Amino acid sequence: MQVLAVLPPGLEKEGAEELSALGAKNVTPLKRAASFEADLSTLYRIHLLARLPFRILREMARFSCHSPETLYLGAQNCLEWERWLNPSMSFRVDVSGHCPGLTHSHFTALQVKNALVDFQKNFFGERSQVNLNEPDLSIHLHLNLKGAILSFNGSAKSMHRRGYKAAVGDAPIKENLAAGLIRISQWNGSVPLIDPMCGSGTLLIEAASLALKLAPGLNQDFLFTNWPDFNLNLFKKEQKQAKSKEKRSTPLAKIIGCENNHEVANQAQSNVEAAGLYKEIKIEPIHFKDLHKPCSPGVIVCNPPYGKRIGKDADLYELYKELGDFAKSCGSGWQLWVLSGNPTLTKGLRLKCNRRIPVSNGGIDCRWLHYLIH
């Protein structure tokens, strides 16, 4: 089957590499996505193990579409809906893109909904209900100049929500973005990891989960279990294999997060415990200047304030200077990775950047900056 993974902007290459490693075939990085081919086993495996996608969309049909009328007829006739959408099932429709004659996503979604419920009333004599929060079937329609692509979403909620982050700070980073940034850093658990301003603890939790090969989707509910071609035996096999991967012969190196705000530090600690990583991650309710650093060289990761949502440039420049001094005080051999959304503030680090990787964090144009400490 043809499938599309929706990915964080800037992490398309890493997302494609992750999909390939999980068995996807003919993976092609696209803008904010990657297309690939998969059988059912691979589709289940990706839902259970992939850390970078927001959504996994299974393509079901394509049809010509250039007006409300052709959309209605195309949506109604592109599938054997009596097989895929029983009136006992609820559903929702999401729309992306546009084409001439169909430029309003809400109207387009409504037209698809009307086409499906009209079909049901004619075929079954009754219709499904729309459920935006917990549907049994999540339909995604993408429009472009060539027509429409109708897909099914494998999960009701965004896959970046792992379930451990009930408590978040003022400007939290999404879990899948954090996982992608750690993947770029190539930290694998063999050397110490420090987040001097850990906030909700997301970077550290995703790093530890990645190193321990924890399956982010193991305890999630998936909508593909409602599809008529769902294979329970295959799914249980993939679940069993995903759980068996959660092993590591050697313990992780020290993972430390600093958070000067005690309330936020408590939130981070709650998230660490919810993720089951309280033995691996230590949250210190202190300013990073007061941290007793590990002796052996390691990696520092940080998502400091940009002055967009929290603080102002004048207040934050000194903080960046302190962060740069902290990195230099760790000594030769250490690496620093900083997610920067403000180039002016980044100059306060007073360090020479080794790599700059463009990413987007909550719609803010950022750079994942790499510094080698000499």
N, C-alpha and C positions, 0 to 999 in steps of 0.2 A: 504494500500500500504506500501511497505518497503521503508524507507527513511534513508538517512545518513546526519548528520550535521557535517561539517568540523569545528573544534574548535582550539583555540590557545593552543599550547603545555603547559601542566601543569594545564589547566582549564577544563579537561574532566569531572571531578566529578561535578563541578559547572554547566557546560553546560548541563549535563544529568539532574541535578536537575531542571534547568530552563525549559527544554523540558517537563519533567514530570508535572511541575506546569501548563504548557500551554495545557495539555491534551494528550501528546504523550503517547503511550502504549509500554510496553515491552522495555523500554529504557536500552541500554547496553553501558556503557562507553568503548571506544576503544582508541588506540593510536592516538592522535590528532583528534579525532572524537567521535561521539556517534551514534549508530544505533537505530532506533525506528520504530514503526508502527503508521500510521495516516490515518484518512479519509480526504476528501477534506477540510472540515471545519477546522480541526486541522492544516492541511498543510497551509492554508491561515493565520490562527491565528499565527502560528509560524513565518511566514514571516513578519507579521505586528509587532509582539511584542518581539520576541527573540532578546537579545542584544549581545549574545556571539558568534554565528556562523559567519564564513566567507561565507559559502555556504550551501544551502540545496539542496541535490541531491535526486531526486525521482528515485528509481530503476525501470527500464522498462523491462530489459531482461538479461538473463545470457546464455552464450553459450560456448562450448568447443573451445579452441583456442590455437594453438601451432606452427603456421606458417603464413606467409603472405597470403597464399591461404585460410586457414581455417578462418582467420580473415576477409578476404574479403567476403566470403560466409556467415559466421556467422552474420556479421554486416548487410548484405543485407537482410537476411531472418529472423532475430530475431523479427521484428515488421512489422505491416501493414503500411509501410512508406507512402503509398498513403493517409493515414488518418492523419498522424502526420507531414509530411513535404511536403507541396504543393510547386510547383516551384515558386510561388509568394513570398515565405518566404525565407529569408536568414538564414544561419546557421554557426556555428563554431564547431570545435571538439577539445576537450582537453583530454590529456591522462596522467594517472598516473600509476606507477608500471611497471612491465615487466614480461615476461615469456620466457622460452627457445625459441629461434627463433624470438623473438620480443623484442629487447632490446633498440631500438631507438625511443623515444616518437614522434619525428617529422615524421618519416617514418610511424609509426603506425597510427597517426592522418591522414596522407595523404592517407593511404590505406582505412581507414573508409570513408573519404570524397569521394574517387573514387568509392567505393561500392555504396554509396547513390546516387551520381549524375548519375552513370550508370543505376541504377534502375529507376531513374526519366526519363531519356532519353528513356528508353524502355517502360515505363508505360505511361508517359505524352507526350513524344516527345519534352520535354524541361527540363531544370534543374535549380536548385536554385543557387544563388550566395553565396560565402563565405564572411561573414562580421565579422571580428575579434572584432570590437569595439561595435557595436550595432546590434547583430543578433536577429532574431525573434525566433530562437531555438538554445539553447546552449546544446551541447551533451558532456557528459563526459564518457570516457571509462577507466575503471580500470582493469589492468592485474595482475594476480597472477598465481601461479602454477596450480590452478584448472581451469583457463580459463579467460573469460572476463565478466565484469559486465558493462552494458550500462545503463546510467542514464541521466536524464534531469535536468539541473540546473534551479532553480526557478527564478533567477535574472541574468541580464547580467553583473553586476558589483559586486564586493565583498560587502557583507552586512555590513562590518565594516564601510563603508563610509556612514555616516549619512547625509552629505550634508552641515554641518555647518562649516567645517574646511577648508575654502579657504586659510587661513593663518596658516602656521605651522612654528615651530622653527627649530633648526638645527638637533635635534634628537627626532622627535615626537613619542609618544606612540600611537599605534592603538586604536581606539575607543572601539573595543570589548575586547581587553586586559584590558584597563582601567576599563570597566564595570565589568569584572570578578574580578579584584583586589578589587574594591569597594564592590562587593558582598561578597568576603571573609572577608573584614573588618567588615561587618555587620552594617556599618553606615546607618541610616535610616532617617536622617533629623531632629532627635529630639535633637541633641547636635551640637555645633559648629564644622565646618570643615575648616581646614587651609591647603593650599599647599604653603609652603615657597618658592618654586622655580617652579612656575606653568607653565612656558613655554607657550605652546599654550592653556593651560587651559583645556586640555582634561579630566584629572582626576576629576576636579570639575564639568565640564559640564555633564559627565557621571553620577557622583554621584547625582547631582540635578535631572537629567532626570529619574534616577532609583527611587529616593524618590518620585517624582511627578507622577510616573507611565506613563511617556510619551511613546508613541508608536514610535519606531525608524523607522518603515517601513510605516508609515501612508501616507507619501508624496512621496514614492518611486514607480518606475515603475517595474512591475514584468513580467517575461517571461511566467509564467503559464497562463496569460490571453490569450496567443496565442495557448494554448493546446486545442484540440477538446473537451475534457471533462470539460473545464472551466465552472464553474457555477456562473454566474454573481450575482444572487440573494444571494447565500451563501456568496460570497465575500463581497457584500455590507453589509450584516448582520454582518460579522466579522469586517469590517471597522467601522461600527456604534458602535459596542461593544468596540472596541479598543479606540475609541474617548471618549466613556463614562467613561472609566477607568481613564482618565486624570483629576482626581479631588483629592483634599486633603482638609480635613476639617480644619486642623491647618497649619499655615505657617511654612516654614522651618526655622531651626536655622541658625545663621550666616554662610555664606560660603565666605571665603576670600582667594584670591590668591595673592602672592607677586611675583614681577618680577623686578629685579634691572635694567635690560636692557629695556629702555623706548620703543624702537622699538618693542621688543618682547611683552612687556606689552600691547602695542596698538594692536598687532596681536591677543593676547588673548582676549582683549575687543571686537574686531570685531567678533571673534568666539562665544563669549558669546551672543552677540546681534543677530547673525545669528541663534543661537539655541533658541532664544526667552526667554533667561534666565537672562536678564540684571537686573531684579528686585530681583533675587535670589542670584546672584553671584557678588561680588565686587572685582575688580582687583586693587591692590595697586601697583603703579610703584615705589616701594621702596625695599631696602634690608630687609630681614625678621627680622634682628636684631632691626629695627626701628618700627616694627609693634606694634600697641596698641592692645594687645591680649584681647579676650573675658574673662569675669570674671569666667563663669562656665566652668567646664572641658569638653573637646571635643576630637576630633580626628585630628591628623596631618597625611597627606599623602604626599609622595614625591617621585619623580623620578629624583634624582640628577645625574649629569654627572658621567660616569664610568671611564673616562680617555681613552676610546676606540675611540669615535668619537669626543669628545670635551674635551680639557684640558689634562693635564698630572698629574700623581700621586702626584708629588711634589707640584704642584699648588693646587690640590684639597683636599689634606689631611686636610689643615686648614679649608676649607669650610665644610667638614664633622664634624670637631671639633665644628665649630660654630653652625651647625645644631643640634648636640647633646646638646650643651649648651642652645640653643633656646628651645628645647623640655623640658629640665629640668627646665628652667625658667617659663614654663607654669604652673608648679605646679603639685601636687599629683592628680591622677585621670585621667590625660590625657593619650592618647595612641598615639604612633608613628608607622606608617607603612612606610617602605622604600623599594623601588625597587632597589636592589643592583646587579650590574654586576661586582663588584670588591671587593672581601673579604678584601683585604689589606686596601682599603679606608674606608670600613665599620668600621674597628677597631677604626677609628678616632672619631666615635660617642661616644665612651667610655660609652656604655650602655650595659646592659645584655639583650640578645635577648630571647624573650619568645617563638616565633614560627618561623620556616623557611619553606617556601613553594616554591618548585622549579617551575619556569616558564621560558618561553623563550620570549625575547623582541627583535624582529628584527634579530633573529638568534643568539643572545647573551644569553648564559646560565646565568640566574639570580635567585635571591631569593627574595621573598616578605617577608620582615622581620618585625616582630611585637615586639614592646617594650612597656612595662607598666611603666609609670612614677610614681615613689613613692615620 
